[in-house]
Structure formats: C-alpha cells, structure tokens
Amino acid sequence: ALVNAFSHLDLGAGRPVQVLQTTDSVTITNPGRLPDGVAPENILHTPRQARNPHLMQALSLMGLAGWPVPGIEQIIWAMLAEGKEPPVFKENDQAVSITLSGWAGFESWPVFIQEETEQGRLLSVDHLLILHHLLLSADMDSESAALICNVNEVEAHRLLAEMTEWGYTRHNYAHRDEFWSLQPVMFERVSSEWALIRQRQLYYRDL
C-alpha cells in the first residue's frame, strides 16, 4: 500500500504521503485525485495508468512494482486472506486515502485459504469479497455481488455459480428470484461464535 501510494504520488501537490496508525487501523493518505474514470466504487477492476511512469519504471526495475496482479487487487486480497475487513478507499478534492483495519474477525480464515491453495484452488479477490459478504449477510443476489466486486452482473452470476460448484455457496430460488447463501459447513470452517457476533456488530455499525 505504501509503494502504491508513493508510485502514484501527485508530485505537483507539494505534500507527502501521510500514514496514520491507531490501535486498530492504518490509514495511508496520498495527495491528489484518482485518475479519470477511477473512483472508490470501481477501483478494483478499472484499468489504471501510472501517474509517474518513470518512477513506476524505476520501482519495477527494483522489483517493488509491476507485478502481474495490480497493486490495489493485491492489497485487497491480502487483507481478506488474513480474515480482515477489506480496505476502505475514500477520495476528496485534495487527497485519496486507504484505511486498513487491524481487527481479524475470523481466526480460522487463513487456515481455510491455505487448505484451498494446497488443493490447487486459488481464490481470486472476487471470490473472497463474496465469501466475506456472505459471512455477514444471510444471502445475496447477482446484482449485489456485481456491486461488491466491481464487475458486471453476468460475471457476478458466473462467480456465484462457480462457488456453488465448489461447495461454498447454495443456490436458492424464491418465486422468480434467485439468490445465494453460504453453505453451513463454511461457517464451521472459518468462524467462531464470538467472531461472528463481533463481525456482525461492526457491519451493522457502519451501515
């Protein structure tokens, strides 16, 4: 996240990247605006361009940037893979910030990720965002999944169907509506009673 902020720093603003650390979070603030067409709501899958291409090239040569997976996607995946909340992105007229929560609500989640990886199933950031949401909510439809993952509804439907094949979710119908819920065995794999209660408290507090 620091490398990402540094590489996209608005050098014309004359202000540095700032880091605020509290007991339960870290917020990194970068002066400047997001590129045209990029917003906190679509930042995950929107193509991005380097604000400072020469700086980005130098960081790539140092092995600090230029991975096959975009930096933002790596940040979100890493937080979710540790059982933490996904990062929160905010933008105002003068700066962009990302807040990383330090509270991990699902203690067994990293074990689940490791077990799936060892079986050859590499979960994408979209899979993890959907699973995280379903741990907090009773169910979701493809429209909600599309908003959460920053993808179109066709792709969201494909992701949900794929996760049903893998045994993570359950496909349900109500009249003509279709929705998905988490398989009960998933709760047993990744959550404890206390963690689930605490996670729901945080979720409803932020609504």
C-alpha positions as CSV (number, residue, x, y, z in Angstrom):
1,A,0.0,0.0,0.0
2,L,2.9,2.4,0.7
3,V,4.6,1.5,-2.5
4,N,1.3,2.1,-4.4
5,A,0.8,5.5,-2.7
6,F,4.4,6.5,-3.4
7,S,4.3,5.5,-7.1
8,H,1.1,7.4,-7.7
9,L,2.1,10.5,-5.6
10,D,1.0,13.8,-7.1
11,L,4.4,15.4,-7.1
12,G,2.9,18.8,-8.1
13,A,0.8,19.0,-4.9
14,G,3.9,19.6,-2.8
15,R,2.7,17.4,0.0
16,P,4.0,14.0,1.1
17,V,2.2,10.6,1.6
18,Q,0.9,10.5,5.2
19,V,0.5,7.5,7.4
20,L,-1.8,7.5,10.5
21,Q,-1.6,4.5,12.8
22,T,-4.1,3.9,15.6
23,T,-4.6,0.9,17.9
24,D,-6.8,-0.9,15.3
25,S,-6.1,0.6,11.9
26,V,-3.6,2.2,9.5
27,T,-4.7,5.0,7.1
28,I,-2.4,6.0,4.2
29,T,-3.3,9.3,2.6
30,N,-2.0,10.3,-0.8
31,P,-2.3,13.9,-2.1
32,G,-4.1,14.3,-5.4
33,R,-7.1,12.8,-7.1
34,L,-7.7,9.4,-8.6
35,P,-7.2,9.2,-12.4
36,D,-10.1,10.0,-14.7
37,G,-12.7,7.2,-14.7
38,V,-11.5,5.7,-11.4
39,A,-13.5,6.0,-8.2
40,P,-13.5,4.2,-4.8
41,E,-16.6,2.3,-6.1
42,N,-14.9,0.8,-9.2
43,I,-11.2,0.9,-8.2
44,L,-10.8,-2.8,-8.1
45,H,-11.2,-3.7,-11.8
46,T,-10.9,-0.3,-13.6
47,P,-7.8,-0.1,-15.8
48,R,-5.3,2.3,-14.3
49,Q,-2.4,4.4,-15.7
50,A,0.7,5.4,-13.9
51,R,0.7,9.0,-12.7
52,N,4.5,8.9,-12.7
53,P,5.6,6.5,-15.4
54,H,9.4,7.0,-15.0
55,L,9.0,6.5,-11.2
56,M,6.9,3.3,-11.8
57,Q,9.6,2.0,-14.2
58,A,12.3,2.6,-11.6
59,L,10.2,0.7,-9.0
60,S,9.7,-2.1,-11.4
61,L,13.4,-2.5,-12.0
62,M,13.9,-2.6,-8.2
63,G,11.2,-5.4,-8.0
64,L,8.9,-3.2,-6.0
65,A,6.1,-2.7,-8.5
66,G,5.0,-4.0,-11.9
67,W,3.6,-7.4,-10.6
68,P,1.2,-9.3,-12.9
69,V,-1.6,-8.5,-10.4
70,P,-2.4,-4.8,-9.9
71,G,-1.3,-3.3,-6.6
72,I,-4.9,-2.5,-5.4
73,E,-6.0,-6.0,-6.1
74,Q,-3.0,-7.4,-4.1
75,I,-3.8,-5.1,-1.2
76,I,-7.5,-6.2,-1.0
77,W,-6.7,-9.9,-1.5
78,A,-4.0,-9.8,1.3
79,M,-6.4,-8.2,3.8
80,L,-9.2,-10.6,3.0
81,A,-6.9,-13.6,3.0
82,E,-5.9,-12.8,6.6
83,G,-9.5,-12.7,7.7
84,K,-9.6,-8.9,8.0
85,E,-12.0,-6.3,6.6
86,P,-11.4,-5.2,3.0
87,P,-9.7,-1.8,2.8
88,V,-11.8,1.3,2.7
89,F,-11.0,3.8,-0.1
90,K,-12.0,7.5,0.2
91,E,-11.5,10.5,-2.1
92,N,-12.0,14.2,-1.6
93,D,-10.9,17.2,-3.6
94,Q,-7.3,17.1,-2.3
95,A,-6.4,13.5,-1.4
96,V,-7.1,9.8,-1.6
97,S,-6.9,7.6,1.4
98,I,-6.9,3.8,2.1
99,T,-7.7,2.5,5.6
100,L,-6.6,-1.0,6.6
101,S,-8.4,-2.5,9.6
102,G,-6.2,-4.5,12.0
103,W,-9.1,-6.5,13.6
104,A,-9.3,-10.1,12.3
105,G,-12.8,-11.5,13.0
106,F,-12.4,-14.9,11.5
107,E,-9.4,-16.6,13.1
108,S,-9.6,-19.8,11.0
109,W,-9.9,-17.9,7.7
110,P,-6.1,-18.0,6.9
111,V,-6.2,-21.8,7.5
112,F,-9.1,-22.1,5.0
113,I,-7.1,-20.1,2.4
114,Q,-4.1,-22.3,2.9
115,E,-6.1,-25.5,2.7
116,E,-7.7,-24.4,-0.6
117,T,-4.4,-23.3,-2.0
118,E,-2.8,-26.6,-1.2
119,Q,-5.6,-28.3,-3.1
120,G,-4.9,-26.2,-6.1
121,R,-7.8,-23.8,-5.8
122,L,-6.5,-20.2,-6.0
123,L,-9.3,-18.0,-4.8
124,S,-9.4,-14.6,-6.5
125,V,-10.2,-11.3,-4.7
126,D,-13.7,-11.5,-6.1
127,H,-14.3,-14.9,-4.5
128,L,-13.0,-13.6,-1.2
129,L,-15.2,-10.5,-1.3
130,I,-18.3,-12.6,-1.9
131,L,-17.4,-15.0,0.9
132,H,-16.7,-12.2,3.3
133,H,-20.1,-10.6,2.5
134,L,-22.0,-13.9,3.0
135,L,-20.3,-14.4,6.4
136,L,-22.1,-11.2,7.4
137,S,-25.4,-11.4,5.5
138,A,-28.0,-14.1,5.1
139,D,-27.8,-14.2,1.3
140,M,-27.1,-12.1,-1.8
141,D,-28.2,-11.9,-5.5
142,S,-26.1,-11.4,-8.6
143,E,-26.8,-7.7,-8.6
144,S,-25.3,-7.3,-5.1
145,A,-22.3,-9.4,-6.0
146,A,-21.7,-7.2,-9.1
147,L,-21.6,-4.1,-6.9
148,I,-19.3,-5.7,-4.3
149,C,-16.8,-7.0,-6.9
150,N,-16.9,-4.1,-9.3
151,V,-17.9,-6.4,-12.2
152,N,-21.0,-6.7,-14.5
153,E,-23.9,-8.9,-13.4
154,V,-23.1,-11.6,-15.9
155,E,-19.6,-12.1,-14.4
156,A,-21.1,-11.9,-10.9
157,H,-23.5,-14.7,-11.8
158,R,-20.7,-16.8,-13.1
159,L,-18.7,-16.3,-9.9
160,L,-21.6,-17.3,-7.7
161,A,-22.3,-20.4,-9.9
162,E,-18.7,-21.4,-9.7
163,M,-18.6,-21.1,-6.0
164,T,-21.7,-23.3,-5.8
165,E,-19.9,-25.9,-7.8
166,W,-17.0,-25.7,-5.3
167,G,-19.4,-26.2,-2.3
168,Y,-19.0,-22.8,-0.8
169,T,-22.5,-21.4,-1.6
170,R,-26.0,-22.7,-2.0
171,H,-28.2,-21.6,-5.0
172,N,-31.7,-20.7,-3.8
173,Y,-34.9,-19.6,-5.5
174,A,-37.9,-17.6,-4.3
175,H,-40.6,-17.2,-6.9
176,R,-38.7,-15.9,-9.9
177,D,-35.8,-14.5,-7.9
178,E,-32.6,-16.4,-7.4
179,F,-30.1,-15.8,-4.6
180,W,-27.2,-17.4,-3.0
181,S,-26.3,-18.2,0.7
182,L,-23.3,-19.7,2.4
183,Q,-23.2,-23.4,2.9
184,P,-23.5,-24.2,6.7
185,V,-20.2,-26.1,6.6
186,M,-18.4,-22.9,5.6
187,F,-19.4,-21.2,8.9
188,E,-17.8,-24.2,10.7
189,R,-14.6,-23.9,8.7
190,V,-13.9,-20.2,9.1
191,S,-15.7,-18.7,12.1
192,S,-16.3,-19.0,15.8
193,E,-19.4,-17.8,17.6
194,W,-17.7,-14.8,19.2
195,A,-16.0,-13.8,16.0
196,L,-19.3,-13.9,14.0
197,I,-21.1,-11.8,16.6
198,R,-18.3,-9.2,16.6
199,Q,-18.1,-9.1,12.9
200,R,-21.9,-8.5,12.6
201,Q,-21.7,-5.7,15.1
202,L,-19.0,-4.0,13.0
203,Y,-21.0,-4.5,9.8
204,Y,-24.3,-3.0,11.1
205,R,-22.4,-0.2,12.9
206,D,-21.1,1.0,9.5
207,L,-24.4,0.9,7.7
